[in-house]
Amino acid sequence: MNSKEQRSTVSDAVRKHKEFLFPAVANYYQEPIALSHGEGEYVWDDQGNKYLDCFGGVLTVSLGHANPRVNAAWKEQVDKIAHTSTLYANQPQSDLAEKLAAISPGRLTKSFFSNSGTEADDTAVLAAKLATGNQEIIVLRHSYAGRSATALSSVGHKTWRPVASQVPGIIHAAAPYCYRCPFKLEYPSCGVACADDVEDIINTTTTGNIAAFMAETILGVGGFIIPPKEYFPRVAEIARSHGGLFISDEVQAAWGRTGDKWFGIEHWGVEPDIITSAKGMGNGVPIGWTIATPEVADAFPGLTFSTFGGNPVSCAVGLAVINVIEEDDLRTNARVVGDYLKQRMLELQEKHACIGDVRGMGLMLGIELVKDRETKEPNPEAVLRVFEETKRRGVLIGKGGLYGNVIRTGMMLNTTTETVDRLTEALDASLASVA
């Protein structure tokens, strides 16, 4: 069906969603859509409308919907055994852990599997406290960590924080948000003051001895905030000088998403003590993962349990995803096609005055919309307009940022420049409607 002729009738799935689910489980768009099936980079709703999926379920569908090689591993494992719990070893979990030890940076070799990024981050925080004997954690403003008590206390973003901190000892430092520098400075003459702020935070708001500094490599929900090249080397050094570990949250940035590397933090040349991830590792199958150095892993209590952690189906899929990325050299593709997408976005910035900033890395790219480039006043209304217009043209995108004024994209790692052209054409026409 032509994208300009999208059907619009009442969806039974949307009706039941509104009637039987928590209202907090919100949907995109003025007229929400119910997706019924997908193939590659495309999805269809239950009204028969076809869309180009440029967000992948929040950077989760790494290799396209219903990827045949991934699905083959999934189906094969389901026919063998679908559940064991961590009380028993299983081959897919062991094989995946072995592969992850081989591709992870530095001395990270010991894995802990769970169900989501929330659990992965929770595991990392607990492991850091146990390994160091310290209790306080430094996190970033504009960050997102999930929905548990610990994760919600770590979130630095009011939109996703419905209650006050539930866990003591979690302190928020200034984000390395160069476009909206909290210190009103300019990079590089700023001397990366945001990194030095971490030390000031430790010295003035903690005991002086921390368990860890934990940060997303690129702040995803925060609007794809990308730190300067000096940032992570400096804050890792600061954290370790105060007895803490460095936890790299790779829930969105891992698996080649940032181009060339397996993990985002590798672009900064830093070896973390712990890495967490989820999302794109499973191509849509639920999985969470925490990897640590042997010293950190060995300090964890001798007895723990996760009903679904290390599930053989999830692990078989996770290994298949990694193998496809490796075999098809999709880390390189993410960089090459991502560079092309960034160039197209910069061209849009020259054309549309509402684009204040274009930023990101690889296929993790965003556009911040403003009312005025001089004042940088956020323009969330423009994002909502672009959302509706791109949907009308058969293209799905994401959004984020503290002010809701950042368009986020999360294209498949095996996407092409031709697909990028279709996305940017839809953005171009939609941004024109804002003016």
SEZA-209200 format. One record per residue (C-alpha): residue in three letters; x, y, z negated. Coordinates in steps of 0.02 Angstrom, whole numbers, padded with zeros to 5 digits. Example, Ala and Ser with C-alpha at 12.3 -4.5 7.8 and 13.67 -1.06 7.14 Angstrom:
2
VEXNU, ala, 00615, -00225, -00390
VEXNU, ser, 00684, -00053, -00357
# end
This chain:
435
VEXNU, met, 00000, 00000, 00000
VEXNU, asn, 00061, 00175, 00041
VEXNU, ser, 00122, 00263, -00116
VEXNU, lys, 00017, 00415, -00067
VEXNU, glu, -00139, 00308, -00074
VEXNU, gln, -00120, 00239, -00250
VEXNU, arg, -00280, 00159, -00312
VEXNU, ser, -00351, 00225, -00475
VEXNU, thr, -00483, 00117, -00559
VEXNU, val, -00511, 00062, -00737
VEXNU, ser, -00383, -00067, -00793
VEXNU, asp, -00450, -00201, -00910
VEXNU, ala, -00277, -00219, -00987
VEXNU, val, -00266, -00032, -01023
VEXNU, arg, -00442, -00030, -01095
VEXNU, lys, -00402, -00173, -01215
VEXNU, his, -00233, -00094, -01256
VEXNU, lys, -00321, 00064, -01316
VEXNU, glu, -00452, -00034, -01412
VEXNU, phe, -00348, -00167, -01499
VEXNU, leu, -00169, -00102, -01518
VEXNU, phe, -00099, 00027, -01638
VEXNU, pro, -00121, 00200, -01560
VEXNU, ala, 00066, 00225, -01594
VEXNU, val, 00100, 00098, -01456
VEXNU, ala, 00088, 00238, -01330
VEXNU, asn, 00094, 00223, -01141
VEXNU, tyr, 00171, 00335, -01009
VEXNU, tyr, 00060, 00440, -00894
VEXNU, gln, -00109, 00526, -00908
VEXNU, glu, -00185, 00371, -00830
VEXNU, pro, -00081, 00227, -00903
VEXNU, ile, -00037, 00082, -00791
VEXNU, ala, -00031, -00104, -00831
VEXNU, leu, 00109, -00193, -00741
VEXNU, ser, 00062, -00367, -00681
VEXNU, his, 00216, -00429, -00587
VEXNU, gly, 00383, -00378, -00516
VEXNU, glu, 00513, -00428, -00389
VEXNU, gly, 00686, -00351, -00379
VEXNU, glu, 00674, -00163, -00398
VEXNU, tyr, 00486, -00158, -00374
VEXNU, val, 00337, -00185, -00490
VEXNU, trp, 00150, -00193, -00458
VEXNU, asp, 00009, -00141, -00573
VEXNU, asp, -00152, -00236, -00596
VEXNU, gln, -00238, -00122, -00471
VEXNU, gly, -00121, -00176, -00331
VEXNU, asn, -00012, -00019, -00330
VEXNU, lys, 00173, -00044, -00293
VEXNU, tyr, 00309, 00058, -00379
VEXNU, leu, 00498, 00076, -00367
VEXNU, asp, 00557, 00044, -00545
VEXNU, cys, 00697, 00165, -00586
VEXNU, phe, 00693, 00142, -00775
VEXNU, gly, 00694, -00048, -00793
VEXNU, gly, 00595, -00056, -00955
VEXNU, val, 00718, 00067, -01037
VEXNU, leu, 00880, 00006, -00957
VEXNU, thr, 00835, -00176, -00993
VEXNU, val, 00803, -00257, -00824
VEXNU, ser, 00984, -00256, -00767
VEXNU, leu, 00970, -00368, -00615
VEXNU, gly, 00794, -00341, -00551
VEXNU, his, 00628, -00418, -00597
VEXNU, ala, 00612, -00606, -00576
VEXNU, asn, 00795, -00621, -00524
VEXNU, pro, 00802, -00798, -00453
VEXNU, arg, 00974, -00842, -00524
VEXNU, val, 00927, -00782, -00698
VEXNU, asn, 00756, -00864, -00691
VEXNU, ala, 00836, -01029, -00639
VEXNU, ala, 00939, -01032, -00800
VEXNU, trp, 00783, -00985, -00899
VEXNU, lys, 00676, -01123, -00825
VEXNU, glu, 00811, -01255, -00839
VEXNU, gln, 00835, -01220, -01023
VEXNU, val, 00648, -01215, -01062
VEXNU, asp, 00635, -01391, -00992
VEXNU, lys, 00773, -01449, -01110
VEXNU, ile, 00741, -01367, -01278
VEXNU, ala, 00669, -01195, -01314
VEXNU, his, 00699, -01175, -01501
VEXNU, thr, 00822, -01237, -01632
VEXNU, ser, 00846, -01096, -01762
VEXNU, thr, 01020, -01060, -01828
VEXNU, leu, 01016, -01214, -01938
VEXNU, tyr, 01077, -01313, -01788
VEXNU, ala, 01209, -01276, -01658
VEXNU, asn, 01155, -01267, -01476
VEXNU, gln, 01260, -01265, -01318
VEXNU, pro, 01192, -01104, -01240
VEXNU, gln, 01230, -01005, -01398
VEXNU, ser, 01405, -01076, -01410
VEXNU, asp, 01441, -01047, -01226
VEXNU, leu, 01377, -00869, -01232
VEXNU, ala, 01480, -00830, -01388
VEXNU, glu, 01636, -00899, -01303
VEXNU, lys, 01606, -00790, -01149
VEXNU, leu, 01575, -00635, -01254
VEXNU, ala, 01737, -00661, -01350
VEXNU, ala, 01827, -00667, -01183
VEXNU, ile, 01755, -00505, -01112
VEXNU, ser, 01743, -00399, -01269
VEXNU, pro, 01882, -00272, -01301
VEXNU, gly, 02020, -00293, -01430
VEXNU, arg, 02002, -00425, -01565
VEXNU, leu, 01813, -00441, -01561
VEXNU, thr, 01782, -00628, -01559
VEXNU, lys, 01645, -00675, -01685
VEXNU, ser, 01463, -00656, -01631
VEXNU, phe, 01298, -00647, -01725
VEXNU, phe, 01139, -00663, -01620
VEXNU, ser, 00970, -00588, -01662
VEXNU, asn, 00813, -00529, -01574
VEXNU, ser, 00837, -00345, -01536
VEXNU, gly, 00948, -00192, -01544
VEXNU, thr, 00870, -00146, -01711
VEXNU, glu, 00928, -00310, -01788
VEXNU, ala, 01097, -00297, -01704
VEXNU, asp, 01127, -00126, -01783
VEXNU, asp, 01061, -00185, -01952
VEXNU, thr, 01182, -00331, -01947
VEXNU, ala, 01327, -00215, -01905
VEXNU, val, 01288, -00096, -02048
VEXNU, leu, 01275, -00239, -02173
VEXNU, ala, 01436, -00318, -02108
VEXNU, ala, 01530, -00153, -02125
VEXNU, lys, 01472, -00130, -02304
VEXNU, leu, 01523, -00307, -02350
VEXNU, ala, 01691, -00297, -02263
VEXNU, thr, 01743, -00129, -02337
VEXNU, gly, 01656, -00132, -02505
VEXNU, asn, 01595, 00044, -02466
VEXNU, gln, 01413, 00095, -02445
VEXNU, glu, 01400, 00256, -02346
VEXNU, ile, 01373, 00261, -02157
VEXNU, ile, 01402, 00409, -02042
VEXNU, val, 01286, 00419, -01892
VEXNU, leu, 01243, 00554, -01765
VEXNU, arg, 01103, 00678, -01744
VEXNU, his, 00999, 00647, -01585
VEXNU, ser, 01034, 00460, -01606
VEXNU, tyr, 00914, 00313, -01603
VEXNU, ala, 00940, 00146, -01690
VEXNU, gly, 00772, 00057, -01698
VEXNU, arg, 00625, 00028, -01814
VEXNU, ser, 00684, -00060, -01973
VEXNU, ala, 00709, 00036, -02136
VEXNU, thr, 00896, 00049, -02105
VEXNU, ala, 00873, 00094, -01922
VEXNU, leu, 00741, 00227, -01957
VEXNU, ser, 00856, 00303, -02088
VEXNU, ser, 00992, 00309, -01954
VEXNU, val, 00883, 00391, -01821
VEXNU, gly, 00930, 00573, -01791
VEXNU, his, 00776, 00616, -01689
VEXNU, lys, 00613, 00674, -01769
VEXNU, thr, 00503, 00601, -01633
VEXNU, trp, 00551, 00424, -01683
VEXNU, arg, 00560, 00450, -01871
VEXNU, pro, 00385, 00445, -01949
VEXNU, val, 00446, 00429, -02130
VEXNU, ala, 00588, 00500, -02233
VEXNU, ser, 00749, 00401, -02255
VEXNU, gln, 00717, 00235, -02339
VEXNU, val, 00899, 00185, -02361
VEXNU, pro, 01020, 00296, -02458
VEXNU, gly, 01197, 00335, -02402
VEXNU, ile, 01163, 00367, -02217
VEXNU, ile, 01230, 00538, -02166
VEXNU, his, 01208, 00626, -01999
VEXNU, ala, 01350, 00719, -01914
VEXNU, ala, 01333, 00841, -01769
VEXNU, ala, 01309, 00759, -01600
VEXNU, pro, 01440, 00786, -01463
VEXNU, tyr, 01308, 00876, -01359
VEXNU, cys, 01413, 00992, -01250
VEXNU, tyr, 01266, 01067, -01156
VEXNU, arg, 01188, 01122, -01321
VEXNU, cys, 01343, 01132, -01431
VEXNU, pro, 01287, 01146, -01612
VEXNU, phe, 01439, 01256, -01644
VEXNU, lys, 01401, 01373, -01497
VEXNU, leu, 01570, 01334, -01419
VEXNU, glu, 01627, 01284, -01244
VEXNU, tyr, 01723, 01129, -01196
VEXNU, pro, 01873, 01111, -01189
VEXNU, ser, 01920, 01270, -01282
VEXNU, cys, 01812, 01207, -01426
VEXNU, gly, 01948, 01085, -01476
VEXNU, val, 01809, 00954, -01492
VEXNU, ala, 01748, 01033, -01653
VEXNU, cys, 01608, 00903, -01662
VEXNU, ala, 01739, 00768, -01696
VEXNU, asp, 01819, 00869, -01836
VEXNU, asp, 01644, 00893, -01908
VEXNU, val, 01642, 00707, -01947
VEXNU, glu, 01787, 00728, -02066
VEXNU, asp, 01706, 00880, -02145
VEXNU, ile, 01544, 00781, -02169
VEXNU, ile, 01639, 00640, -02254
VEXNU, asn, 01735, 00759, -02368
VEXNU, thr, 01582, 00860, -02420
VEXNU, thr, 01433, 00740, -02420
VEXNU, thr, 01505, 00568, -02464
VEXNU, thr, 01616, 00489, -02595
VEXNU, gly, 01758, 00507, -02471
VEXNU, asn, 01759, 00320, -02437
VEXNU, ile, 01638, 00260, -02302
VEXNU, ala, 01586, 00091, -02237
VEXNU, ala, 01576, 00144, -02054
VEXNU, phe, 01547, 00274, -01922
VEXNU, met, 01413, 00209, -01803
VEXNU, ala, 01368, 00291, -01638
VEXNU, glu, 01293, 00253, -01469
VEXNU, thr, 01425, 00269, -01334
VEXNU, ile, 01304, 00376, -01236
VEXNU, leu, 01155, 00436, -01339
VEXNU, gly, 01012, 00358, -01243
VEXNU, val, 00847, 00414, -01319
VEXNU, gly, 00936, 00577, -01362
VEXNU, gly, 00942, 00616, -01176
VEXNU, phe, 01099, 00530, -01111
VEXNU, ile, 01217, 00641, -01211
VEXNU, ile, 01395, 00595, -01159
VEXNU, pro, 01539, 00639, -01277
VEXNU, pro, 01702, 00721, -01218
VEXNU, lys, 01847, 00603, -01182
VEXNU, glu, 01936, 00653, -01344
VEXNU, tyr, 01786, 00620, -01456
VEXNU, phe, 01785, 00434, -01496
VEXNU, pro, 01974, 00414, -01518
VEXNU, arg, 01968, 00555, -01645
VEXNU, val, 01815, 00498, -01744
VEXNU, ala, 01876, 00317, -01748
VEXNU, glu, 02038, 00379, -01824
VEXNU, ile, 01943, 00485, -01950
VEXNU, ala, 01828, 00342, -02000
VEXNU, arg, 01974, 00223, -02028
VEXNU, ser, 02071, 00352, -02128
VEXNU, his, 01924, 00354, -02249
VEXNU, gly, 01914, 00165, -02266
VEXNU, gly, 01778, 00141, -02137
VEXNU, leu, 01751, 00040, -01980
VEXNU, phe, 01701, 00101, -01807
VEXNU, ile, 01537, 00028, -01742
VEXNU, ser, 01501, 00055, -01558
VEXNU, asp, 01315, 00044, -01520
VEXNU, glu, 01306, -00023, -01342
VEXNU, val, 01121, -00067, -01339
VEXNU, gln, 01097, 00040, -01182
VEXNU, ala, 01273, 00068, -01116
VEXNU, ala, 01340, -00110, -01104
VEXNU, trp, 01344, -00242, -00966
VEXNU, gly, 01421, -00132, -00832
VEXNU, arg, 01290, 00003, -00846
VEXNU, thr, 01421, 00141, -00857
VEXNU, gly, 01522, 00074, -00709
VEXNU, asp, 01682, -00029, -00694
VEXNU, lys, 01686, -00083, -00878
VEXNU, trp, 01583, -00208, -00975
VEXNU, phe, 01557, -00086, -01118
VEXNU, gly, 01539, 00103, -01123
VEXNU, ile, 01667, 00125, -01261
VEXNU, glu, 01803, 00056, -01147
VEXNU, his, 01799, 00219, -01050
VEXNU, trp, 01862, 00307, -01206
VEXNU, gly, 02003, 00182, -01235
VEXNU, val, 01947, 00139, -01412
VEXNU, glu, 01938, -00035, -01487
VEXNU, pro, 01789, -00044, -01606
VEXNU, asp, 01782, -00154, -01761
VEXNU, ile, 01603, -00200, -01716
VEXNU, ile, 01498, -00188, -01558
VEXNU, thr, 01309, -00204, -01549
VEXNU, ser, 01201, -00231, -01397
VEXNU, ala, 01035, -00300, -01332
VEXNU, lys, 00921, -00242, -01189
VEXNU, gly, 01012, -00269, -01024
VEXNU, met, 01098, -00425, -01088
VEXNU, gly, 00935, -00522, -01069
VEXNU, asn, 00862, -00443, -00911
VEXNU, gly, 00698, -00432, -01005
VEXNU, val, 00715, -00584, -01119
VEXNU, pro, 00726, -00531, -01303
VEXNU, ile, 00903, -00543, -01372
VEXNU, gly, 01011, -00446, -01494
VEXNU, trp, 01197, -00464, -01521
VEXNU, thr, 01330, -00407, -01645
VEXNU, ile, 01514, -00448, -01621
VEXNU, ala, 01652, -00412, -01745
VEXNU, thr, 01834, -00445, -01781
VEXNU, pro, 01872, -00606, -01878
VEXNU, glu, 01908, -00506, -02037
VEXNU, val, 01738, -00422, -02032
VEXNU, ala, 01644, -00581, -01987
VEXNU, asp, 01732, -00682, -02122
VEXNU, ala, 01677, -00556, -02254
VEXNU, phe, 01493, -00590, -02217
VEXNU, pro, 01404, -00703, -02345
VEXNU, gly, 01426, -00888, -02318
VEXNU, leu, 01239, -00919, -02296
VEXNU, thr, 01120, -00826, -02181
VEXNU, phe, 00977, -00874, -02068
VEXNU, ser, 00885, -00808, -01915
VEXNU, thr, 00735, -00904, -01850
VEXNU, phe, 00754, -00843, -01671
VEXNU, gly, 00934, -00782, -01673
VEXNU, gly, 01038, -00880, -01548
VEXNU, asn, 00882, -00949, -01465
VEXNU, pro, 00942, -01070, -01330
VEXNU, val, 00830, -00994, -01195
VEXNU, ser, 00884, -00815, -01233
VEXNU, cys, 01066, -00867, -01239
VEXNU, ala, 01056, -00965, -01075
VEXNU, val, 00981, -00811, -00993
VEXNU, gly, 01111, -00696, -01072
VEXNU, leu, 01253, -00801, -01002
VEXNU, ala, 01170, -00806, -00831
VEXNU, val, 01154, -00615, -00830
VEXNU, ile, 01338, -00594, -00871
VEXNU, asn, 01388, -00720, -00738
VEXNU, val, 01285, -00633, -00602
VEXNU, ile, 01360, -00464, -00649
VEXNU, glu, 01534, -00539, -00640
VEXNU, glu, 01510, -00642, -00482
VEXNU, asp, 01429, -00499, -00384
VEXNU, asp, 01550, -00366, -00452
VEXNU, leu, 01404, -00261, -00510
VEXNU, arg, 01511, -00159, -00629
VEXNU, thr, 01595, -00087, -00474
VEXNU, asn, 01426, -00065, -00389
VEXNU, ala, 01362, 00032, -00540
VEXNU, arg, 01507, 00152, -00524
VEXNU, val, 01496, 00173, -00334
VEXNU, val, 01307, 00191, -00323
VEXNU, gly, 01305, 00288, -00485
VEXNU, asp, 01427, 00415, -00414
VEXNU, tyr, 01314, 00433, -00263
VEXNU, leu, 01161, 00457, -00373
VEXNU, lys, 01250, 00589, -00477
VEXNU, gln, 01299, 00683, -00319
VEXNU, arg, 01119, 00680, -00259
VEXNU, met, 01062, 00744, -00430
VEXNU, leu, 01189, 00885, -00422
VEXNU, glu, 01118, 00932, -00252
VEXNU, leu, 00947, 00939, -00333
VEXNU, gln, 01019, 01053, -00467
VEXNU, glu, 01078, 01175, -00335
VEXNU, lys, 00904, 01175, -00259
VEXNU, his, 00793, 01179, -00414
VEXNU, ala, 00817, 01314, -00546
VEXNU, cys, 00730, 01210, -00678
VEXNU, ile, 00877, 01087, -00686
VEXNU, gly, 00994, 01146, -00823
VEXNU, asp, 01111, 00996, -00834
VEXNU, val, 01152, 00834, -00744
VEXNU, arg, 01249, 00708, -00847
VEXNU, gly, 01288, 00527, -00880
VEXNU, met, 01400, 00389, -00816
VEXNU, gly, 01376, 00249, -00691
VEXNU, leu, 01192, 00205, -00677
VEXNU, met, 01149, 00291, -00841
VEXNU, leu, 01108, 00465, -00778
VEXNU, gly, 00991, 00602, -00835
VEXNU, ile, 00929, 00775, -00787
VEXNU, glu, 00889, 00905, -00920
VEXNU, leu, 00750, 01026, -00870
VEXNU, val, 00744, 01204, -00937
VEXNU, lys, 00635, 01358, -00916
VEXNU, asp, 00786, 01468, -00890
VEXNU, arg, 00967, 01420, -00860
VEXNU, glu, 01033, 01567, -00960
VEXNU, thr, 00931, 01535, -01118
VEXNU, lys, 00924, 01346, -01092
VEXNU, glu, 00748, 01345, -01163
VEXNU, pro, 00686, 01165, -01150
VEXNU, asn, 00549, 01128, -01024
VEXNU, pro, 00458, 00969, -01077
VEXNU, glu, 00304, 01022, -00980
VEXNU, ala, 00404, 01011, -00819
VEXNU, val, 00458, 00834, -00861
VEXNU, leu, 00277, 00783, -00885
VEXNU, arg, 00232, 00861, -00718
VEXNU, val, 00376, 00771, -00631
VEXNU, phe, 00321, 00609, -00713
VEXNU, glu, 00147, 00619, -00640
VEXNU, glu, 00211, 00673, -00469
VEXNU, thr, 00341, 00536, -00453
VEXNU, lys, 00213, 00407, -00508
VEXNU, arg, 00095, 00472, -00373
VEXNU, arg, 00237, 00443, -00249
VEXNU, gly, 00262, 00265, -00310
VEXNU, val, 00419, 00293, -00418
VEXNU, leu, 00435, 00258, -00605
VEXNU, ile, 00563, 00354, -00710
VEXNU, gly, 00598, 00379, -00896
VEXNU, lys, 00614, 00526, -01013
VEXNU, gly, 00697, 00571, -01176
VEXNU, gly, 00790, 00705, -01272
VEXNU, leu, 00746, 00786, -01437
VEXNU, tyr, 00633, 00908, -01344
VEXNU, gly, 00564, 00782, -01219
VEXNU, asn, 00643, 00881, -01078
VEXNU, val, 00765, 00753, -01005
VEXNU, ile, 00724, 00641, -00857
VEXNU, arg, 00812, 00474, -00883
VEXNU, thr, 00850, 00345, -00750
VEXNU, gly, 00903, 00165, -00773
VEXNU, met, 00914, 00086, -00602
VEXNU, met, 00959, -00097, -00576
VEXNU, leu, 01145, -00135, -00572
VEXNU, asn, 01122, -00212, -00399
VEXNU, thr, 01034, -00060, -00327
VEXNU, thr, 01088, 00024, -00165
VEXNU, thr, 01116, 00200, -00098
VEXNU, glu, 00958, 00178, 00006
VEXNU, thr, 00858, 00154, -00154
VEXNU, val, 00943, 00306, -00229
VEXNU, asp, 00885, 00407, -00079
VEXNU, arg, 00705, 00357, -00110
VEXNU, leu, 00718, 00405, -00294
VEXNU, thr, 00796, 00574, -00258
VEXNU, glu, 00669, 00612, -00121
VEXNU, ala, 00529, 00581, -00246
VEXNU, leu, 00618, 00689, -00376
VEXNU, asp, 00647, 00827, -00250
VEXNU, ala, 00464, 00838, -00201
VEXNU, ser, 00407, 00824, -00382
VEXNU, leu, 00527, 00959, -00443
VEXNU, ala, 00463, 01073, -00305
VEXNU, ser, 00290, 01057, -00379
VEXNU, val, 00358, 01124, -00545
VEXNU, ala, 00413, 01285, -00461
# end
